[in-house]
Amino acid sequence: MGKVSDKENLARMKIAFRRWLKATYLTLALLIFSICSVIPFLEGHRWHDFWNLGKILIVTSGTLFVGLLWVAGMTYSIWLYVSEPISTRKRRRP
């Protein structure tokens, strides 16, 4: 297995960054949809009789929020790596 150059590694990280960014957007969209889905089950709305389903949606929203935090954190860490110039990275190596 040969040594991977910095340029090849940076190209791979840019592809990974785009994938994680798409995952962040998807998780955010699912979270917004899940939060909006709870509204009809609140008191005073037409589906309040099915509040047990609303509770499940609230737990789902909380889980998606934690997932969004994790995915956004991964995206941010990859973005930091990709946005840092190669010359700076080389100077830090021991």
BADRENSE-648458 format. One record per atom (N, C-alpha, C): residue number from 1; residue in one letter; atom name; x, y, z. Coordinates in Angstrom, 3 decimals, decimal comma, always signed. Atoms other than C-alpha are relative to their C-alpha. Example, Ala and Ser with C-alpha at 12.3 -4.5 7.8 and 13.67 -1.06 7.14 Angstrom:
<site num="1" residuo="A" atomo="N" east="+0,890" north="-1,190" up="+0,000"/>
<site num="1" residuo="A" atomo="CA" east="+12,300" north="-4,500" up="+7,800"/>
<site num="1" residuo="A" atomo="C" east="+0,900" north="+1,200" up="+0,000"/>
<site num="2" residuo="S" atomo="N" east="-0,820" north="-1,190" up="-0,060"/>
<site num="2" residuo="S" atomo="CA" east="+13,670" north="-1,060" up="+7,140"/>
<site num="2" residuo="S" atomo="C" east="-0,770" north="+1,090" up="+0,730"/>
This chain:
<site num="1" residuo="M" atomo="N" east="+0,840" north="-1,170" up="+0,000"/>
<site num="1" residuo="M" atomo="CA" east="+0,000" north="+0,000" up="+0,000"/>
<site num="1" residuo="M" atomo="C" east="+0,887" north="+1,235" up="+0,000"/>
<site num="2" residuo="G" atomo="N" east="-0,855" north="-1,171" up="+0,151"/>
<site num="2" residuo="G" atomo="CA" east="+1,582" north="+3,255" up="-1,164"/>
<site num="2" residuo="G" atomo="C" east="-0,423" north="+1,155" up="+0,895"/>
<site num="3" residuo="K" atomo="N" east="+0,258" north="-1,186" up="-0,807"/>
<site num="3" residuo="K" atomo="CA" east="+1,801" north="+6,528" up="+0,638"/>
<site num="3" residuo="K" atomo="C" east="-0,930" north="+0,946" up="-0,764"/>
<site num="4" residuo="V" atomo="N" east="+0,967" north="-0,902" up="+0,612"/>
<site num="4" residuo="V" atomo="CA" east="-1,070" north="+8,921" up="-0,030"/>
<site num="4" residuo="V" atomo="C" east="+0,521" north="+1,427" up="+0,149"/>
<site num="5" residuo="S" atomo="N" east="-0,484" north="-1,372" up="-0,059"/>
<site num="5" residuo="S" atomo="CA" east="-0,059" north="+12,458" up="-0,925"/>
<site num="5" residuo="S" atomo="C" east="-1,039" north="+0,902" up="+0,663"/>
<site num="6" residuo="D" atomo="N" east="+0,893" north="-0,952" up="-0,650"/>
<site num="6" residuo="D" atomo="CA" east="-1,550" north="+15,495" up="+0,768"/>
<site num="6" residuo="D" atomo="C" east="-1,121" north="+0,445" up="-0,937"/>
<site num="7" residuo="K" atomo="N" east="+1,025" north="-0,436" up="+0,957"/>
<site num="7" residuo="K" atomo="CA" east="-3,384" north="+16,507" up="-2,396"/>
<site num="7" residuo="K" atomo="C" east="-1,072" north="-1,068" up="-0,180"/>
<site num="8" residuo="E" atomo="N" east="+0,981" north="+1,087" up="+0,120"/>
<site num="8" residuo="E" atomo="CA" east="-5,041" north="+13,094" up="-2,754"/>
<site num="8" residuo="E" atomo="C" east="-0,852" north="-0,094" up="+1,255"/>
<site num="9" residuo="N" atomo="N" east="+0,726" north="+0,048" up="-1,262"/>
<site num="9" residuo="N" atomo="CA" east="-5,980" north="+13,102" up="+0,900"/>
<site num="9" residuo="N" atomo="C" east="-0,982" north="+1,166" up="+0,091"/>
<site num="10" residuo="L" atomo="N" east="+0,870" north="-1,164" up="-0,020"/>
<site num="10" residuo="L" atomo="CA" east="-7,430" north="+16,606" up="+0,572"/>
<site num="10" residuo="L" atomo="C" east="-1,187" north="-0,200" up="-0,939"/>
<site num="11" residuo="A" atomo="N" east="+1,094" north="+0,270" up="+0,933"/>
<site num="11" residuo="A" atomo="CA" east="-9,479" north="+15,531" up="-2,459"/>
<site num="11" residuo="A" atomo="C" east="-1,002" north="-0,974" up="+0,619"/>
<site num="12" residuo="R" atomo="N" east="+0,900" north="+0,948" up="-0,672"/>
<site num="12" residuo="R" atomo="CA" east="-10,887" north="+12,587" up="-0,482"/>
<site num="12" residuo="R" atomo="C" east="-0,800" north="+0,680" up="+1,105"/>
<site num="13" residuo="M" atomo="N" east="+0,692" north="-0,698" up="-1,081"/>
<site num="13" residuo="M" atomo="CA" east="-11,717" north="+14,857" up="+2,435"/>
<site num="13" residuo="M" atomo="C" east="-1,058" north="+0,969" up="-0,534"/>
<site num="14" residuo="K" atomo="N" east="+1,012" north="-0,873" up="+0,601"/>
<site num="14" residuo="K" atomo="CA" east="-13,544" north="+17,284" up="+0,136"/>
<site num="14" residuo="K" atomo="C" east="-1,239" north="-0,793" up="-0,391"/>
<site num="15" residuo="I" atomo="N" east="+1,137" north="+0,869" up="+0,337"/>
<site num="15" residuo="I" atomo="CA" east="-15,708" north="+14,418" up="-1,096"/>
<site num="15" residuo="I" atomo="C" east="-0,740" north="-0,400" up="+1,267"/>
<site num="16" residuo="A" atomo="N" east="+0,621" north="+0,351" up="-1,276"/>
<site num="16" residuo="A" atomo="CA" east="-16,329" north="+13,324" up="+2,479"/>
<site num="16" residuo="A" atomo="C" east="-0,761" north="+1,185" up="+0,577"/>
<site num="17" residuo="F" atomo="N" east="+0,683" north="-1,191" up="-0,500"/>
<site num="17" residuo="F" atomo="CA" east="-17,206" north="+16,900" up="+3,412"/>
<site num="17" residuo="F" atomo="C" east="-1,340" north="+0,200" up="-0,695"/>
<site num="18" residuo="R" atomo="N" east="+1,265" north="-0,151" up="+0,731"/>
<site num="18" residuo="R" atomo="CA" east="-19,854" north="+17,074" up="+0,667"/>
<site num="18" residuo="R" atomo="C" east="-1,027" north="-1,027" up="+0,461"/>
<site num="19" residuo="R" atomo="N" east="+0,924" north="+1,037" up="-0,476"/>
<site num="19" residuo="R" atomo="CA" east="-21,370" north="+13,780" up="+1,855"/>
<site num="19" residuo="R" atomo="C" east="-0,548" north="+0,339" up="+1,381"/>
<site num="20" residuo="W" atomo="N" east="+0,452" north="-0,346" up="-1,346"/>
<site num="20" residuo="W" atomo="CA" east="-21,490" north="+14,896" up="+5,486"/>
<site num="20" residuo="W" atomo="C" east="-0,895" north="+1,237" up="-0,018"/>
<site num="21" residuo="L" atomo="N" east="+0,851" north="-1,179" up="+0,107"/>
<site num="21" residuo="L" atomo="CA" east="-22,974" north="+18,243" up="+4,445"/>
<site num="21" residuo="L" atomo="C" east="-1,399" north="-0,384" up="-0,464"/>
<site num="22" residuo="K" atomo="N" east="+1,307" north="+0,497" up="+0,441"/>
<site num="22" residuo="K" atomo="CA" east="-25,756" north="+16,444" up="+2,585"/>
<site num="22" residuo="K" atomo="C" east="-0,728" north="-0,706" up="+1,145"/>
<site num="23" residuo="A" atomo="N" east="+0,602" north="+0,686" up="-1,146"/>
<site num="23" residuo="A" atomo="CA" east="-26,352" north="+14,272" up="+5,657"/>
<site num="23" residuo="A" atomo="C" east="-0,498" north="+0,999" up="+1,039"/>
<site num="24" residuo="T" atomo="N" east="+0,429" north="-1,034" up="-0,935"/>
<site num="24" residuo="T" atomo="CA" east="-26,548" north="+17,402" up="+7,809"/>
<site num="24" residuo="T" atomo="C" east="-1,292" north="+0,642" up="-0,476"/>
<site num="25" residuo="Y" atomo="N" east="+1,222" north="-0,593" up="+0,539"/>
<site num="25" residuo="Y" atomo="CA" east="-29,131" north="+18,979" up="+5,520"/>
<site num="25" residuo="Y" atomo="C" east="-1,185" north="-0,957" up="+0,104"/>
<site num="26" residuo="L" atomo="N" east="+1,071" north="+0,984" up="-0,080"/>
<site num="26" residuo="L" atomo="CA" east="-31,164" north="+15,773" up="+5,417"/>
<site num="26" residuo="L" atomo="C" east="-0,497" north="-0,151" up="+1,437"/>
<site num="27" residuo="T" atomo="N" east="+0,389" north="+0,130" up="-1,403"/>
<site num="27" residuo="T" atomo="CA" east="-31,139" north="+15,410" up="+9,201"/>
<site num="27" residuo="T" atomo="C" east="-0,743" north="+1,242" up="+0,469"/>
<site num="28" residuo="L" atomo="N" east="+0,693" north="-1,234" up="-0,360"/>
<site num="28" residuo="L" atomo="CA" east="-32,143" north="+19,056" up="+9,599"/>
<site num="28" residuo="L" atomo="C" east="-1,411" north="+0,026" up="-0,569"/>
<site num="29" residuo="A" atomo="N" east="+1,330" north="+0,042" up="+0,617"/>
<site num="29" residuo="A" atomo="CA" east="-35,044" north="+18,621" up="+7,165"/>
<site num="29" residuo="A" atomo="C" east="-0,908" north="-0,981" up="+0,733"/>
<site num="30" residuo="L" atomo="N" east="+0,802" north="+0,982" up="-0,737"/>
<site num="30" residuo="L" atomo="CA" east="-36,220" north="+15,497" up="+8,992"/>
<site num="30" residuo="L" atomo="C" east="-0,396" north="+0,525" up="+1,380"/>
<site num="31" residuo="L" atomo="N" east="+0,301" north="-0,574" up="-1,305"/>
<site num="31" residuo="L" atomo="CA" east="-36,008" north="+17,312" up="+12,335"/>
<site num="31" residuo="L" atomo="C" east="-1,106" north="+1,042" up="-0,111"/>
<site num="32" residuo="I" atomo="N" east="+1,039" north="-1,015" up="+0,187"/>
<site num="32" residuo="I" atomo="CA" east="-38,076" north="+20,242" up="+11,061"/>
<site num="32" residuo="I" atomo="C" east="-1,341" north="-0,655" up="-0,300"/>
<site num="33" residuo="F" atomo="N" east="+1,235" north="+0,707" up="+0,313"/>
<site num="33" residuo="F" atomo="CA" east="-40,651" north="+17,865" up="+9,598"/>
<site num="33" residuo="F" atomo="C" east="-0,571" north="-0,676" up="+1,247"/>
<site num="34" residuo="S" atomo="N" east="+0,459" north="+0,682" up="-1,213"/>
<site num="34" residuo="S" atomo="CA" east="-40,823" north="+15,905" up="+12,857"/>
<site num="34" residuo="S" atomo="C" east="-0,586" north="+0,988" up="+1,008"/>
<site num="35" residuo="I" atomo="N" east="+0,515" north="-1,011" up="-0,932"/>
<site num="35" residuo="I" atomo="CA" east="-41,281" north="+19,047" up="+14,949"/>
<site num="35" residuo="I" atomo="C" east="-1,347" north="+0,539" up="-0,482"/>
<site num="36" residuo="C" atomo="N" east="+1,274" north="-0,505" up="+0,541"/>
<site num="36" residuo="C" atomo="CA" east="-44,007" north="+20,341" up="+12,635"/>
<site num="36" residuo="C" atomo="C" east="-1,106" north="-1,048" up="+0,072"/>
<site num="37" residuo="S" atomo="N" east="+1,007" north="+1,066" up="-0,072"/>
<site num="37" residuo="S" atomo="CA" east="-45,751" north="+16,962" up="+12,775"/>
<site num="37" residuo="S" atomo="C" east="-0,647" north="-0,100" up="+1,373"/>
<site num="38" residuo="V" atomo="N" east="+0,543" north="+0,069" up="-1,357"/>
<site num="38" residuo="V" atomo="CA" east="-46,323" north="+17,350" up="+16,524"/>
<site num="38" residuo="V" atomo="C" east="-1,178" north="+0,953" up="+0,173"/>
<site num="39" residuo="I" atomo="N" east="+0,990" north="-1,062" up="-0,196"/>
<site num="39" residuo="I" atomo="CA" east="-48,537" north="+20,453" up="+16,154"/>
<site num="39" residuo="I" atomo="C" east="-1,444" north="-0,500" up="-0,034"/>
<site num="40" residuo="P" atomo="N" east="+1,400" north="+0,433" up="-0,002"/>
<site num="40" residuo="P" atomo="CA" east="-51,791" north="+18,680" up="+15,189"/>
<site num="40" residuo="P" atomo="C" east="-0,407" north="-0,819" up="+1,231"/>
<site num="41" residuo="F" atomo="N" east="+0,309" north="+0,824" up="-1,168"/>
<site num="41" residuo="F" atomo="CA" east="-51,535" north="+16,540" up="+18,343"/>
<site num="41" residuo="F" atomo="C" east="-0,052" north="+0,807" up="+1,299"/>
<site num="42" residuo="L" atomo="N" east="+0,031" north="-0,835" up="-1,198"/>
<site num="42" residuo="L" atomo="CA" east="-51,325" north="+19,468" up="+20,777"/>
<site num="42" residuo="L" atomo="C" east="-1,438" north="+0,274" up="+0,430"/>
<site num="43" residuo="E" atomo="N" east="+1,338" north="-0,267" up="-0,541"/>
<site num="43" residuo="E" atomo="CA" east="-54,247" north="+20,426" up="+22,996"/>
<site num="43" residuo="E" atomo="C" east="-0,648" north="+1,148" up="-0,782"/>
<site num="44" residuo="G" atomo="N" east="+0,734" north="-0,997" up="+0,763"/>
<site num="44" residuo="G" atomo="CA" east="-56,899" north="+22,382" up="+21,113"/>
<site num="44" residuo="G" atomo="C" east="+0,013" north="-0,254" up="-1,495"/>
<site num="45" residuo="H" atomo="N" east="-0,032" north="+0,340" up="+1,426"/>
<site num="45" residuo="H" atomo="CA" east="-56,101" north="+20,792" up="+17,760"/>
<site num="45" residuo="H" atomo="C" east="-0,799" north="-1,277" up="-0,238"/>
<site num="46" residuo="R" atomo="N" east="+0,963" north="+1,051" up="+0,341"/>
<site num="46" residuo="R" atomo="CA" east="-58,132" north="+18,176" up="+15,927"/>
<site num="46" residuo="R" atomo="C" east="+0,444" north="-1,420" up="+0,345"/>
<site num="47" residuo="W" atomo="N" east="-0,456" north="+1,367" up="-0,259"/>
<site num="47" residuo="W" atomo="CA" east="-55,941" north="+15,117" up="+16,609"/>
<site num="47" residuo="W" atomo="C" east="+0,514" north="-0,190" up="+1,425"/>
<site num="48" residuo="H" atomo="N" east="-0,489" north="+0,099" up="-1,377"/>
<site num="48" residuo="H" atomo="CA" east="-55,393" north="+15,662" up="+20,322"/>
<site num="48" residuo="H" atomo="C" east="-0,414" north="-1,332" up="+0,649"/>
<site num="49" residuo="D" atomo="N" east="+0,423" north="+1,300" up="-0,540"/>
<site num="49" residuo="D" atomo="CA" east="-57,279" north="+12,416" up="+21,009"/>
<site num="49" residuo="D" atomo="C" east="+1,070" north="-1,075" up="-0,215"/>
<site num="50" residuo="F" atomo="N" east="-1,066" north="+0,954" up="+0,297"/>
<site num="50" residuo="F" atomo="CA" east="-54,284" north="+10,579" up="+19,549"/>
<site num="50" residuo="F" atomo="C" east="+1,333" north="+0,503" up="+0,546"/>
<site num="51" residuo="W" atomo="N" east="-1,182" north="-0,616" up="-0,588"/>
<site num="51" residuo="W" atomo="CA" east="-51,769" north="+12,273" up="+21,879"/>
<site num="51" residuo="W" atomo="C" east="+1,148" north="-0,994" up="+0,174"/>
<site num="52" residuo="N" atomo="N" east="-1,070" north="+0,998" up="-0,144"/>
<site num="52" residuo="N" atomo="CA" east="-49,858" north="+8,986" up="+22,348"/>
<site num="52" residuo="N" atomo="C" east="+0,912" north="-0,019" up="-1,228"/>
<site num="53" residuo="L" atomo="N" east="-0,813" north="-0,090" up="+1,215"/>
<site num="53" residuo="L" atomo="CA" east="-48,711" north="+9,248" up="+18,741"/>
<site num="53" residuo="L" atomo="C" east="+0,845" north="+1,283" up="+0,032"/>
<site num="54" residuo="G" atomo="N" east="-0,750" north="-1,249" up="-0,129"/>
<site num="54" residuo="G" atomo="CA" east="-47,681" north="+12,846" up="+19,444"/>
<site num="54" residuo="G" atomo="C" east="+1,201" north="-0,153" up="+0,913"/>
<site num="55" residuo="K" atomo="N" east="-1,128" north="+0,240" up="-0,908"/>
<site num="55" residuo="K" atomo="CA" east="-45,498" north="+11,657" up="+22,319"/>
<site num="55" residuo="K" atomo="C" east="+1,140" north="-0,710" up="-0,727"/>
<site num="56" residuo="I" atomo="N" east="-1,009" north="+0,714" up="+0,780"/>
<site num="56" residuo="I" atomo="CA" east="-43,701" north="+9,296" up="+19,955"/>
<site num="56" residuo="I" atomo="C" east="+0,727" north="+0,974" up="-0,923"/>
<site num="57" residuo="L" atomo="N" east="-0,623" north="-0,990" up="+0,878"/>
<site num="57" residuo="L" atomo="CA" east="-43,102" north="+12,186" up="+17,565"/>
<site num="57" residuo="L" atomo="C" east="+0,925" north="+0,939" up="+0,773"/>
<site num="58" residuo="I" atomo="N" east="-0,870" north="-0,850" up="-0,810"/>
<site num="58" residuo="I" atomo="CA" east="-41,652" north="+14,282" up="+20,397"/>
<site num="58" residuo="I" atomo="C" east="+1,317" north="-0,725" up="+0,306"/>
<site num="59" residuo="V" atomo="N" east="-1,222" north="+0,780" up="-0,246"/>
<site num="59" residuo="V" atomo="CA" east="-39,196" north="+11,496" up="+21,274"/>
<site num="59" residuo="V" atomo="C" east="+0,829" north="-0,103" up="-1,277"/>
<site num="60" residuo="T" atomo="N" east="-0,701" north="+0,050" up="+1,288"/>
<site num="60" residuo="T" atomo="CA" east="-38,338" north="+11,171" up="+17,588"/>
<site num="60" residuo="T" atomo="C" east="+0,704" north="+1,324" up="-0,281"/>
<site num="61" residuo="S" atomo="N" east="-0,619" north="-1,313" up="+0,206"/>
<site num="61" residuo="S" atomo="CA" east="-37,680" north="+14,911" up="+17,407"/>
<site num="61" residuo="S" atomo="C" east="+1,238" north="+0,172" up="+0,869"/>
<site num="62" residuo="G" atomo="N" east="-1,161" north="-0,091" up="-0,883"/>
<site num="62" residuo="G" atomo="CA" east="-35,353" north="+14,726" up="+20,402"/>
<site num="62" residuo="G" atomo="C" east="+1,161" north="-0,836" up="-0,495"/>
<site num="63" residuo="T" atomo="N" east="-1,036" north="+0,873" up="+0,536"/>
<site num="63" residuo="T" atomo="CA" east="-33,462" north="+11,833" up="+18,879"/>
<site num="63" residuo="T" atomo="C" east="+0,633" north="+0,597" up="-1,251"/>
<site num="64" residuo="L" atomo="N" east="-0,536" north="-0,643" up="+1,199"/>
<site num="64" residuo="L" atomo="CA" east="-33,132" north="+13,640" up="+15,571"/>
<site num="64" residuo="L" atomo="C" east="+0,833" north="+1,224" up="+0,345"/>
<site num="65" residuo="F" atomo="N" east="-0,799" north="-1,160" up="-0,415"/>
<site num="65" residuo="F" atomo="CA" east="-31,852" north="+16,718" up="+17,401"/>
<site num="65" residuo="F" atomo="C" east="+1,396" north="-0,427" up="+0,433"/>
<site num="66" residuo="V" atomo="N" east="-1,311" north="+0,510" up="-0,418"/>
<site num="66" residuo="V" atomo="CA" east="-29,071" north="+14,714" up="+19,028"/>
<site num="66" residuo="V" atomo="C" east="+0,787" north="-0,477" up="-1,218"/>
<site num="67" residuo="G" atomo="N" east="-0,653" north="+0,437" up="+1,235"/>
<site num="67" residuo="G" atomo="CA" east="-28,310" north="+13,129" up="+15,663"/>
<site num="67" residuo="G" atomo="C" east="+0,495" north="+1,175" up="-0,831"/>
<site num="68" residuo="L" atomo="N" east="-0,413" north="-1,189" up="+0,738"/>
<site num="68" residuo="L" atomo="CA" east="-28,201" north="+16,566" up="+14,057"/>
<site num="68" residuo="L" atomo="C" east="+1,247" north="+0,621" up="+0,613"/>
<site num="69" residuo="L" atomo="N" east="-1,191" north="-0,538" up="-0,660"/>
<site num="69" residuo="L" atomo="CA" east="-25,706" north="+17,772" up="+16,641"/>
<site num="69" residuo="L" atomo="C" east="+1,244" north="-0,810" up="-0,367"/>
<site num="70" residuo="W" atomo="N" east="-1,142" north="+0,858" up="+0,323"/>
<site num="70" residuo="W" atomo="CA" east="-23,448" north="+14,780" up="+15,934"/>
<site num="70" residuo="W" atomo="C" east="+0,427" north="+0,175" up="-1,461"/>
<site num="71" residuo="V" atomo="N" east="-0,323" north="-0,108" up="+1,428"/>
<site num="71" residuo="V" atomo="CA" east="-23,673" north="+15,032" up="+12,134"/>
<site num="71" residuo="V" atomo="C" east="+0,576" north="+1,385" up="-0,309"/>
<site num="72" residuo="A" atomo="N" east="-0,522" north="-1,346" up="+0,238"/>
<site num="72" residuo="A" atomo="CA" east="-23,146" north="+18,804" up="+12,187"/>
<site num="72" residuo="A" atomo="C" east="+1,409" north="+0,143" up="+0,579"/>
<site num="73" residuo="G" atomo="N" east="-1,349" north="-0,030" up="-0,571"/>
<site num="73" residuo="G" atomo="CA" east="-20,127" north="+18,345" up="+14,467"/>
<site num="73" residuo="G" atomo="C" east="+1,010" north="-0,694" up="-0,888"/>
<site num="74" residuo="M" atomo="N" east="-0,901" north="+0,695" up="+0,933"/>
<site num="74" residuo="M" atomo="CA" east="-18,597" north="+15,831" up="+12,085"/>
<site num="74" residuo="M" atomo="C" east="+0,253" north="+0,857" up="-1,242"/>
<site num="75" residuo="T" atomo="N" east="-0,143" north="-0,858" up="+1,171"/>
<site num="75" residuo="T" atomo="CA" east="-19,247" north="+18,163" up="+9,156"/>
<site num="75" residuo="T" atomo="C" east="+0,928" north="+1,166" up="+0,303"/>
<site num="76" residuo="Y" atomo="N" east="-0,838" north="-1,136" up="-0,386"/>
<site num="76" residuo="Y" atomo="CA" east="-17,636" north="+21,057" up="+11,018"/>
<site num="76" residuo="Y" atomo="C" east="+1,466" north="-0,418" up="+0,141"/>
<site num="77" residuo="S" atomo="N" east="-1,393" north="+0,429" up="-0,170"/>
<site num="77" residuo="S" atomo="CA" east="-14,532" north="+19,061" up="+11,915"/>
<site num="77" residuo="S" atomo="C" east="+0,656" north="-0,305" up="-1,344"/>
<site num="78" residuo="I" atomo="N" east="-0,553" north="+0,252" up="+1,338"/>
<site num="78" residuo="I" atomo="CA" east="-14,066" north="+17,922" up="+8,316"/>
<site num="78" residuo="I" atomo="C" east="+0,213" north="+1,320" up="-0,732"/>
<site num="79" residuo="W" atomo="N" east="-0,149" north="-1,312" up="+0,633"/>
<site num="79" residuo="W" atomo="CA" east="-14,624" north="+21,491" up="+7,121"/>
<site num="79" residuo="W" atomo="C" east="+1,254" north="+0,714" up="+0,504"/>
<site num="80" residuo="L" atomo="N" east="-1,216" north="-0,612" up="-0,547"/>
<site num="80" residuo="L" atomo="CA" east="-11,882" north="+22,705" up="+9,466"/>
<site num="80" residuo="L" atomo="C" east="+1,245" north="-0,595" up="-0,645"/>
<site num="81" residuo="Y" atomo="N" east="-1,155" north="+0,657" up="+0,620"/>
<site num="81" residuo="Y" atomo="CA" east="-9,487" north="+20,143" up="+7,995"/>
<site num="81" residuo="Y" atomo="C" east="+0,144" north="+0,430" up="-1,461"/>
<site num="82" residuo="V" atomo="N" east="-0,053" north="-0,330" up="+1,425"/>
<site num="82" residuo="V" atomo="CA" east="-10,406" north="+20,955" up="+4,398"/>
<site num="82" residuo="V" atomo="C" east="+0,361" north="+1,468" up="-0,208"/>
<site num="83" residuo="S" atomo="N" east="-0,227" north="-1,424" up="+0,205"/>
<site num="83" residuo="S" atomo="CA" east="-10,267" north="+24,725" up="+4,851"/>
<site num="83" residuo="S" atomo="C" east="+1,395" north="+0,457" up="+0,424"/>
<site num="84" residuo="E" atomo="N" east="-1,347" north="-0,354" up="-0,449"/>
<site num="84" residuo="E" atomo="CA" east="-6,812" north="+24,707" up="+6,480"/>
<site num="84" residuo="E" atomo="C" east="+0,990" north="-0,227" up="-1,142"/>
<site num="85" residuo="P" atomo="N" east="-0,979" north="+0,176" up="+1,089"/>
<site num="85" residuo="P" atomo="CA" east="-3,987" north="+25,273" up="+3,976"/>
<site num="85" residuo="P" atomo="C" east="+0,969" north="-1,151" up="+0,284"/>
<site num="86" residuo="I" atomo="N" east="-0,917" north="+1,134" up="-0,134"/>
<site num="86" residuo="I" atomo="CA" east="-1,630" north="+22,341" up="+3,341"/>
<site num="86" residuo="I" atomo="C" east="+1,311" north="+0,438" up="+0,647"/>
<site num="87" residuo="S" atomo="N" east="-1,265" north="-0,469" up="-0,555"/>
<site num="87" residuo="S" atomo="CA" east="+1,420" north="+24,445" up="+4,222"/>
<site num="87" residuo="S" atomo="C" east="-0,074" north="+0,120" up="+1,527"/>
<site num="88" residuo="T" atomo="N" east="+0,173" north="-0,094" up="-1,445"/>
<site num="88" residuo="T" atomo="CA" east="+0,040" north="+25,061" up="+7,723"/>
<site num="88" residuo="T" atomo="C" east="+0,004" north="-1,382" up="+0,637"/>
<site num="89" residuo="R" atomo="N" east="+0,049" north="+1,366" up="-0,510"/>
<site num="89" residuo="R" atomo="CA" east="-0,637" north="+21,349" up="+8,202"/>
<site num="89" residuo="R" atomo="C" east="+1,397" north="-0,605" up="+0,078"/>
<site num="90" residuo="K" atomo="N" east="-1,340" north="+0,560" up="+0,019"/>
<site num="90" residuo="K" atomo="CA" east="+2,951" north="+20,468" up="+7,281"/>
<site num="90" residuo="K" atomo="C" east="+0,867" north="+0,563" up="+1,128"/>
<site num="91" residuo="R" atomo="N" east="-0,798" north="-0,605" up="-1,049"/>
<site num="91" residuo="R" atomo="CA" east="+4,423" north="+22,897" up="+9,802"/>
<site num="91" residuo="R" atomo="C" east="-0,311" north="-0,584" up="+1,366"/>
<site num="92" residuo="R" atomo="N" east="+0,381" north="+0,528" up="-1,315"/>
<site num="92" residuo="R" atomo="CA" east="+2,531" north="+21,304" up="+12,685"/>
<site num="92" residuo="R" atomo="C" east="+0,517" north="-1,392" up="+0,252"/>
<site num="93" residuo="R" atomo="N" east="-0,456" north="+1,387" up="-0,181"/>
<site num="93" residuo="R" atomo="CA" east="+3,844" north="+17,814" up="+12,075"/>
<site num="93" residuo="R" atomo="C" east="+1,341" north="-0,029" up="+0,713"/>
<site num="94" residuo="P" atomo="N" east="-1,284" north="+0,094" up="-0,713"/>
<site num="94" residuo="P" atomo="CA" east="+6,649" north="+16,745" up="+14,420"/>
<site num="94" residuo="P" atomo="C" east="+1,106" north="-0,547" up="-0,885"/>
